[in-house]
Amino acid sequence: MKINKKIALQILNECLKTGGDYAEIYYQDSIKVNYVRRYKKVFAYSKKHVNGVGLRILKDNEVVYGYTADLSSKNLLELASNLSMGFDGKQKVIVDELKEEKLKNFNKIKIPHDSWDTNKKFDYLKSAEDVAYSYSKQISDVSLTLFEEDEHVEIYNSEGKIFKDDRVRTRFGFAVVASDGNQFQSAFEGPGASLGLELLENCNSKEMAKKVAKTAVDLLNAKDGPSGELPVVIGKGFGGVLFHEACGHPLEGSAISHETSPFTKLYGKKIASDIVNAIDDGTIENGWGTENIDDEGVRPTKNQLITNGILTNYMVDRYTSRRIKNTIPTGSCRRESYKYQPTTRMTNTYIDNGTSTKEEIIASVKNGIYCEGFTGGQVDPSTDQFIFTSSVSYMIKDGKITDIIKPVSLVGYGYEILPKITMIANDLERAAGVCGAASGGCYVEVGQPTLLVSSILVGGKGE
C-alpha cells in the first residue's frame, strides 16, 4: 500500500508521543534495471524492486531511526510506537494537518525508459561493442552496461509538509580490456545523468568505444611511471574525484559535527589558494546527483563551499545543523534507500572554472605528469590521507605531453593539496559516480577543470 494523509498523521503523532520535536516518514518505491553485454552476447539482465518506509524522530541532539518493508497500517504504527520509546517525555508537537508542497522540477525527462523495448536497448549496446572489437585484435574483452532507475519518493514530516518526487536516472558503462599475451590493460567510461533514454541518443557511443579501446591498447606499450614529489596536472571531469574524497567528505556535516574533519572550526578561514572556488550544487538541471527534494524534505541549494580559497560553508542536514552552530540545512541529506538513516552527503560537487587554459597549464610544467583519468581512490578517515590511482596518465617534458605511462598513485592530504593548486583552466566538466558512505551508495557527480597541483607524492614503478 501507499501512504495517505490519514495514516501519515497517525504515524507522525505516534512518533512524537514521548517528546520528540521532529518526525518524518520516508516512503520509497524504486525499480532498477541492468542490461549487460559481454563476451559478444547478452550476458545479464536484472530487475530490482525496492519498496519500503523509514521513520526518523529527532529530539534536541538525539535521533532514532527504523525501517520496514511491511507497509500495513498496523505495522507502521507499531514501528512508530517502538521508536518513540527511544525518548521519555510527554508529547510537545502535535501534527494536525499535512499539505503537499510544490517542487521545482530540475530533471525533465524526454524519453522514458519504457519507450524502447529490451531488444532495442541490447542492440544499442551491441553497436558500440562491435566498434570496440574492430579497433584492434588486441581487444580481449568488452563489457557494456545500461543502468536505469525509476524511483518515486514521498516525505511526510511533523512540520505539516508533504513532498513527492519522481527520480529518473540513466547510465551507460563501457569497459574494455586489451592484451598482448603477457599483460592485460583496461579502460572505462561511464556517462550518467538524471535523464531518460535521451542520454543514449545524445551520447556518441561509437566514438566512445573507439576512444576507450584505443586507451586500453595504448596502455599495453606504456612505460612505468615515475616516483617522488612532482607537479601534477589533473584532468577535467572525473579528476574531481580527488577533491570529492579528500576534501568533499571532510566538509560534510557528519564529519564537522563529530570534529573528525581537518576543516573543523576553520569556517571563514583560508584553506586553499586564492583561485579555488568549490561548489556542491544540487540544482544543476539533469545532474546525476540532482533531486528535486533531498531525502529529509529540504530543497536543494547551490552551496558555495570554498570562495577564493576561504571556507564559506559546510554541507549540513537537519540533524547536523543542530550540532553545528549557526548553520541551516543545505538540501544535502541523502540515503541509498529506506533501509538507511539519512545523513549529509554530496550531490554535484566540483571545483569551478579558472582563467587559464589547459595548454597554458601544460606549458608551465617542465617535468611532471598529466593524469587524464582516474579509477577512484580512498581516504583513511583516521589520518585523512588519500591514495588515488590515475588510470590514464602521461609524462610532461618541457611543457609538452609526451609518453603514456602505466597507472600511478597519488598520495597526500586534502588540506595540503588545496593550497598547492596554482593554476585552473576554464574547461569544467562533470562526471557521474556512486559514493559509498554511512547512508549507503548515493549518486553523485564530481567535476573540475584541468588544474595544476604544484607538488604531489607520486607512486610509480619508475625512477
C-alpha positions as CSV (number, residue, x, y, z in Angstrom):
1,M,0.0,0.0,0.0
2,K,1.0,3.7,-0.3
3,I,1.0,6.2,2.5
4,N,-2.0,8.6,2.7
5,K,-2.6,11.7,4.8
6,K,-4.7,10.0,7.3
7,I,-2.3,7.2,8.2
8,A,0.7,9.6,7.9
9,L,-0.9,11.9,10.6
10,Q,-1.4,8.9,12.9
11,I,2.2,7.7,12.4
12,L,3.8,11.1,12.9
13,N,1.8,11.7,16.2
14,E,2.7,8.2,17.4
15,C,6.3,9.0,16.8
16,L,6.1,12.3,18.8
17,K,4.1,11.0,21.7
18,T,7.1,10.8,24.0
19,G,8.5,14.3,23.4
20,G,10.3,14.1,20.1
21,D,10.5,17.6,18.5
22,Y,10.6,16.4,14.8
23,A,9.4,13.3,13.0
24,E,9.4,12.2,9.3
25,I,8.1,9.4,7.1
26,Y,10.2,8.4,4.1
27,Y,8.4,6.3,1.5
28,Q,10.4,4.8,-1.4
29,D,9.3,2.8,-4.4
30,S,12.1,2.1,-6.9
31,I,12.7,0.0,-9.9
32,K,16.3,-0.6,-11.0
33,V,17.2,-2.4,-14.3
34,N,20.6,-3.5,-15.6
35,Y,21.3,-4.6,-19.2
36,V,24.8,-6.2,-19.8
37,R,26.5,-7.4,-22.9
38,R,29.8,-9.2,-22.6
39,Y,31.7,-11.9,-24.5
40,K,29.8,-10.8,-27.6
41,K,26.4,-11.9,-26.2
42,V,23.7,-10.9,-23.9
43,F,25.4,-11.5,-20.6
44,A,22.9,-10.4,-17.9
45,Y,19.6,-8.8,-17.3
46,S,18.4,-7.9,-13.8
47,K,15.5,-6.0,-12.3
48,K,15.2,-5.0,-8.7
49,H,12.2,-3.6,-6.8
50,V,12.8,-1.6,-3.6
51,N,9.7,-0.6,-1.6
52,G,9.5,0.4,2.0
53,V,9.3,3.1,4.7
54,G,11.8,4.7,7.1
55,L,10.8,6.6,10.2
56,R,13.0,9.1,11.9
57,I,12.5,11.0,15.2
58,L,14.7,13.8,16.5
59,K,14.8,15.4,19.9
60,D,17.5,18.0,20.5
61,N,20.7,16.3,19.6
62,E,19.4,12.8,19.7
63,V,17.9,10.7,16.9
64,V,16.2,7.3,16.5
65,Y,15.6,5.5,13.2
66,G,13.8,2.4,12.0
67,Y,12.5,0.9,8.7
68,T,10.2,-1.7,7.3
69,A,9.0,-3.3,4.1
70,D,5.7,-4.2,5.7
71,L,3.5,-1.2,4.8
72,S,0.3,-2.2,6.6
73,S,-1.1,0.5,8.8
74,K,-0.8,-1.8,11.9
75,N,2.9,-2.5,11.3
76,L,3.8,1.2,10.6
77,L,2.0,2.4,13.8
78,E,3.8,-0.4,15.7
79,L,7.1,0.7,14.4
80,A,6.4,4.3,15.2
81,S,5.4,3.3,18.8
82,N,8.5,1.3,19.3
83,L,10.8,4.0,18.0
84,S,9.1,6.6,20.3
85,M,10.3,4.6,23.3
86,G,13.7,5.9,22.5
87,F,12.6,9.1,24.3
88,D,11.0,9.6,27.7
89,G,8.6,12.5,28.0
90,K,5.2,14.0,27.0
91,Q,4.1,15.0,23.5
92,K,5.0,18.6,22.8
93,V,4.5,18.6,19.0
94,I,1.1,17.7,17.5
95,V,0.6,17.4,13.8
96,D,-3.0,18.5,12.8
97,E,-2.7,18.6,9.0
98,L,-0.5,17.8,6.1
99,K,-0.2,19.8,2.9
100,E,1.7,18.9,-0.2
101,E,4.4,21.4,-1.3
102,K,5.1,22.1,-4.9
103,L,8.6,21.5,-6.1
104,K,10.6,22.9,-9.0
105,N,11.4,20.2,-11.5
106,F,15.2,20.2,-12.2
107,N,15.1,16.9,-14.1
108,K,12.7,17.0,-17.1
109,I,12.6,13.7,-18.9
110,K,12.1,13.5,-22.7
111,I,12.3,9.7,-23.4
112,P,11.0,7.5,-20.6
113,H,12.7,4.1,-20.1
114,D,9.7,2.2,-21.4
115,S,9.9,3.9,-24.8
116,W,12.4,1.4,-26.0
117,D,11.9,-2.4,-25.8
118,T,14.6,-4.7,-24.4
119,N,15.9,-5.7,-27.8
120,K,16.5,-2.1,-28.9
121,K,18.5,-1.5,-25.8
122,F,20.7,-4.5,-26.3
123,D,21.1,-3.6,-30.0
124,Y,22.4,-0.2,-28.9
125,L,25.0,-1.9,-26.7
126,K,26.0,-4.3,-29.5
127,S,26.6,-1.5,-32.0
128,A,29.2,0.1,-29.6
129,E,30.6,-3.4,-28.8
130,D,31.3,-4.1,-32.5
131,V,33.3,-0.9,-32.9
132,A,35.5,-1.7,-29.8
133,Y,36.3,-5.2,-31.0
134,S,37.0,-4.0,-34.6
135,Y,39.6,-1.4,-33.3
136,S,42.3,-4.0,-32.7
137,K,42.9,-7.7,-32.5
138,Q,44.4,-7.0,-29.0
139,I,41.0,-6.2,-27.6
140,S,40.2,-9.3,-25.5
141,D,37.1,-8.3,-23.6
142,V,34.3,-5.7,-23.9
143,S,31.7,-5.1,-21.3
144,L,28.8,-2.7,-21.8
145,T,26.1,-1.9,-19.2
146,L,22.9,0.1,-19.4
147,F,21.5,1.1,-16.0
148,E,18.0,2.5,-15.5
149,E,16.3,3.7,-12.3
150,D,12.7,4.9,-11.9
151,E,12.1,6.0,-8.3
152,H,9.2,7.6,-6.5
153,V,9.8,9.2,-3.1
154,E,7.3,10.7,-0.6
155,I,8.2,12.5,2.6
156,Y,5.8,13.5,5.3
157,N,7.0,15.5,8.3
158,S,5.9,17.0,11.5
159,E,6.1,20.5,10.1
160,G,2.9,19.5,8.3
161,K,4.5,19.2,4.9
162,I,4.4,16.5,2.2
163,F,6.9,16.3,-0.6
164,K,6.7,13.9,-3.6
165,D,9.5,13.4,-6.1
166,D,9.9,11.2,-9.2
167,R,13.5,10.5,-9.9
168,V,14.7,9.0,-13.2
169,R,18.4,8.2,-13.9
170,T,20.2,6.5,-16.8
171,R,23.9,5.5,-17.1
172,F,25.9,3.9,-19.8
173,G,29.0,2.0,-18.8
174,F,31.8,1.0,-21.2
175,A,34.8,-1.2,-20.2
176,V,37.4,-2.6,-22.5
177,V,40.3,-4.9,-21.8
178,A,43.3,-5.3,-24.1
179,S,46.0,-8.0,-24.0
180,D,49.3,-8.6,-25.8
181,G,49.7,-12.1,-24.4
182,N,51.9,-11.0,-21.5
183,Q,49.7,-8.5,-19.7
184,F,46.2,-7.0,-19.6
185,Q,45.3,-3.3,-19.6
186,S,41.8,-1.8,-19.2
187,A,40.0,1.5,-19.8
188,F,36.5,2.7,-18.8
189,E,33.9,5.4,-19.4
190,G,30.5,5.7,-17.8
191,P,28.4,8.8,-18.5
192,G,25.2,9.2,-16.5
193,A,22.6,11.8,-15.8
194,S,19.1,12.3,-14.4
195,L,17.7,11.8,-17.9
196,G,15.7,9.2,-19.7
197,L,16.9,7.4,-22.8
198,E,17.8,10.7,-24.4
199,L,21.2,10.2,-22.6
200,L,21.8,7.4,-25.2
201,E,20.7,9.4,-28.1
202,N,22.9,12.3,-27.0
203,C,25.9,10.0,-26.4
204,N,28.2,9.2,-29.4
205,S,28.6,5.6,-28.2
206,K,30.7,4.5,-31.2
207,E,33.2,7.4,-30.8
208,M,33.4,6.5,-27.1
209,A,34.0,2.8,-28.0
210,K,36.9,3.8,-30.2
211,K,38.4,6.1,-27.5
212,V,38.2,3.5,-24.7
213,A,39.6,0.8,-27.0
214,K,42.5,3.0,-28.0
215,T,43.3,3.8,-24.4
216,A,43.4,0.1,-23.4
217,V,45.6,-0.8,-26.4
218,D,48.0,2.2,-25.8
219,L,48.5,1.2,-22.2
220,L,50.0,-2.1,-23.4
221,N,53.0,-0.2,-24.6
222,A,53.1,2.3,-21.7
223,K,56.2,2.7,-19.7
224,D,56.3,2.7,-15.9
225,G,55.6,6.0,-14.3
226,P,58.0,8.0,-12.1
227,S,58.0,8.1,-8.3
228,G,58.5,11.1,-5.9
229,E,57.3,14.6,-5.4
230,L,56.2,16.0,-8.8
231,P,54.0,18.7,-10.3
232,V,50.8,17.0,-11.4
233,V,48.2,18.3,-13.9
234,I,44.8,16.7,-13.0
235,G,42.4,16.3,-16.0
236,K,38.9,17.7,-16.2
237,G,35.8,15.8,-15.3
238,F,36.4,12.7,-13.2
239,G,39.6,14.2,-11.9
240,G,37.3,15.9,-9.5
241,V,37.1,12.6,-7.6
242,L,40.2,13.6,-5.8
243,F,38.5,16.7,-4.4
244,H,35.4,14.7,-3.7
245,E,37.1,12.2,-1.5
246,A,39.9,14.2,0.0
247,C,38.1,17.5,0.6
248,G,34.4,17.0,0.0
249,H,33.8,14.3,2.7
250,P,35.6,16.4,5.3
251,L,33.2,19.3,4.6
252,E,30.1,17.2,5.2
253,G,28.2,18.0,8.4
254,S,28.6,14.5,9.8
255,A,32.4,14.9,9.8
256,I,32.3,18.5,11.1
257,S,29.8,17.8,13.9
258,H,31.9,14.9,15.2
259,E,35.0,17.0,14.9
260,T,36.8,14.3,12.9
261,S,37.4,16.6,9.9
262,P,40.6,18.6,9.4
263,F,38.4,21.6,8.5
264,T,36.5,21.6,11.8
265,K,36.4,25.1,13.3
266,L,38.0,26.6,10.1
267,Y,34.8,28.3,8.9
268,G,35.8,31.7,7.5
269,K,39.5,30.7,7.3
270,K,41.7,30.4,4.3
271,I,42.1,26.7,3.4
272,A,43.0,26.8,-0.3
273,S,44.8,29.0,-2.8
274,D,43.0,32.2,-3.9
275,I,42.0,30.7,-7.3
276,V,40.0,27.8,-5.7
277,N,36.2,28.0,-5.7
278,A,34.4,24.8,-4.8
279,I,30.7,24.2,-5.0
280,D,28.2,21.5,-4.2
281,D,25.2,22.2,-6.4
282,G,22.0,20.1,-6.1
283,T,20.2,22.4,-8.5
284,I,22.0,21.5,-11.8
285,E,19.4,20.6,-14.4
286,N,19.5,16.8,-15.1
287,G,22.7,16.4,-12.9
288,W,23.4,12.8,-11.9
289,G,23.3,13.9,-8.3
290,T,20.3,16.3,-8.6
291,E,17.0,15.7,-6.9
292,N,14.0,18.0,-6.6
293,I,14.0,17.5,-2.8
294,D,16.5,15.8,-0.6
295,D,15.7,12.7,1.5
296,E,14.5,14.7,4.5
297,G,12.3,17.2,2.6
298,V,14.7,20.2,2.2
299,R,15.0,21.8,-1.2
300,P,18.4,21.6,-3.0
301,T,20.8,24.5,-3.0
302,K,23.8,25.8,-4.8
303,N,26.2,25.7,-1.9
304,Q,29.5,27.6,-2.2
305,L,31.9,25.6,0.0
306,I,35.1,27.5,-0.8
307,T,35.2,31.1,-2.1
308,N,38.5,32.4,-3.4
309,G,40.3,30.0,-1.0
310,I,38.1,30.8,2.0
311,L,35.9,28.1,3.7
312,T,32.5,29.7,3.4
313,N,30.1,26.8,4.1
314,Y,29.6,23.2,5.0
315,M,27.1,20.7,3.7
316,V,24.5,20.3,6.5
317,D,21.3,18.3,7.2
318,R,18.7,18.8,9.9
319,Y,20.4,16.6,12.5
320,T,24.0,18.0,12.0
321,S,22.7,21.6,11.9
322,R,21.6,21.1,15.5
323,R,25.2,20.2,16.4
324,I,27.0,22.9,14.4
325,K,26.2,26.4,15.5
326,N,24.9,29.0,13.0
327,T,24.1,26.5,10.3
328,I,20.9,25.6,8.4
329,P,20.2,22.5,6.3
330,T,21.6,22.9,2.7
331,G,19.5,20.2,0.9
332,S,22.3,17.7,1.3
333,C,20.6,14.9,3.3
334,R,20.6,11.6,1.3
335,R,20.4,7.9,1.5
336,E,20.6,4.8,-0.7
337,S,17.2,3.5,0.3
338,Y,14.7,3.5,3.1
339,K,16.9,0.9,4.9
340,Y,19.5,3.7,5.7
341,Q,19.2,6.5,8.1
342,P,19.9,9.7,6.1
343,T,22.9,11.9,6.7
344,T,24.8,14.7,5.0
345,R,26.1,13.7,1.5
346,M,27.4,15.5,-1.6
347,T,25.2,16.0,-4.7
348,N,27.1,17.5,-7.7
349,T,30.4,18.7,-6.3
350,Y,33.1,20.5,-8.3
351,I,35.9,23.0,-8.4
352,D,34.8,25.9,-10.6
353,N,36.4,27.3,-13.7
354,G,39.6,29.4,-13.5
355,T,41.1,31.8,-16.0
356,S,43.9,29.7,-17.6
357,T,43.7,27.2,-20.5
358,K,44.8,23.6,-20.5
359,E,47.5,24.4,-22.9
360,E,48.9,27.2,-20.6
361,I,48.9,24.8,-17.7
362,I,50.8,22.0,-19.6
363,A,53.3,24.6,-21.0
364,S,54.1,25.8,-17.5
365,V,55.4,22.3,-16.4
366,K,59.0,21.4,-17.1
367,N,58.9,17.9,-15.6
368,G,55.7,16.3,-14.3
369,I,52.8,14.1,-15.1
370,Y,49.3,14.7,-16.6
371,C,46.6,12.5,-15.0
372,E,43.8,12.3,-17.5
373,G,41.6,9.6,-16.0
374,F,41.0,8.1,-12.6
375,T,39.6,4.7,-11.4
376,G,38.9,6.1,-8.0
377,G,40.6,6.1,-4.6
378,Q,40.2,6.1,-0.9
379,V,40.8,8.2,2.2
380,D,41.8,6.8,5.5
381,P,39.3,8.5,7.9
382,S,41.7,8.1,10.9
383,T,44.5,10.1,9.2
384,D,42.8,11.9,6.3
385,Q,45.5,10.6,3.9
386,F,44.2,9.8,0.4
387,I,45.5,7.4,-2.2
388,F,44.2,7.7,-5.8
389,T,45.0,5.7,-8.9
390,S,45.3,7.5,-12.2
391,S,44.3,5.0,-14.8
392,V,45.4,7.1,-17.8
393,S,48.5,9.3,-17.3
394,Y,51.2,10.9,-19.5
395,M,54.6,12.4,-18.9
396,I,55.1,16.1,-19.3
397,K,58.5,17.2,-20.6
398,D,59.5,20.8,-21.2
399,G,55.8,21.9,-21.3
400,K,54.6,19.2,-23.7
401,I,52.6,16.0,-23.1
402,T,54.7,13.0,-24.2
403,D,54.6,9.3,-23.4
404,I,51.6,7.5,-21.9
405,I,52.6,5.8,-18.7
406,K,51.1,2.9,-16.7
407,P,48.8,3.7,-13.8
408,V,50.3,5.7,-11.0
409,S,49.1,6.5,-7.4
410,L,48.8,10.0,-5.9
411,V,49.3,10.1,-2.2
412,G,48.6,13.1,0.2
413,Y,46.3,15.0,2.4
414,G,43.4,17.1,1.1
415,Y,44.2,20.1,3.4
416,E,47.8,20.1,2.0
417,I,46.7,19.8,-1.7
418,L,44.2,22.7,-1.7
419,P,46.9,25.4,-1.1
420,K,49.1,23.9,-3.8
421,I,46.6,24.4,-6.6
422,T,48.4,27.0,-8.6
423,M,46.5,27.1,-12.0
424,I,42.9,26.3,-13.0
425,A,41.7,26.1,-16.6
426,N,38.3,27.2,-18.0
427,D,37.2,23.7,-19.3
428,L,35.0,22.5,-16.4
429,E,33.4,19.1,-16.9
430,R,31.4,16.8,-14.5
431,A,31.2,13.0,-14.4
432,A,28.9,10.5,-12.8
433,G,29.8,8.2,-9.9
434,V,28.4,6.4,-6.9
435,C,29.7,7.3,-3.4
436,G,29.5,4.8,-0.6
437,A,29.3,6.1,3.0
438,A,27.3,5.8,6.2
439,S,23.9,6.1,4.4
440,G,24.8,3.7,1.6
441,G,25.6,4.3,-2.1
442,C,24.4,7.7,-3.4
443,Y,24.5,9.0,-6.9
444,V,27.0,11.9,-7.1
445,E,28.7,14.0,-9.7
446,V,32.3,15.0,-9.4
447,G,33.9,17.6,-11.5
448,Q,36.6,20.2,-12.2
449,P,38.5,21.9,-14.9
450,T,42.1,20.9,-15.8
451,L,44.2,22.1,-12.9
452,L,47.8,22.1,-11.7
453,V,48.9,21.0,-8.2
454,S,52.5,22.2,-7.7
455,S,53.6,19.1,-5.9
456,I,52.1,15.7,-5.0
457,L,53.7,12.5,-3.9
458,V,53.5,10.1,-7.0
459,G,53.9,6.4,-6.7
460,G,55.0,4.6,-9.8
461,K,57.5,1.9,-10.7
462,G,60.0,4.0,-12.5
463,E,62.9,6.0,-11.2
